[in-house]
């Protein structure tokens, strides 16, 4: 059995979580790592100051 946690988040939080999980994966190629980093930057630039 796989344990999980269900949380309610907004779109910005969901994108941030997804990008962070991708960057933490051990099996990323160089291109996937760059794409994940760009996703994190995009998410952070979209949030209100």
ZILIN-V128272 format. One line per field, one symbol per residue. ss: DSSP state (H for helix, E for strand, - for the rest). psi: psi as a letter, one per 40 degrees, with the letter a starting at -180 (. if undefined). burial: 1 if it has 16 or more other C-alpha atoms within 10 Angstrom, else 0. Layout:
ss = ???
psi = ???
burial = ???
This chain:
ss = ----------HHHHHHHHHHHHHH-----HHHHHHHHHHHHHHHHH---
psi = hhiihhihiidddddddddddddeidfhiddddddddddddddddeii.
burial = 0000000000000011001001100000000010011011001000000
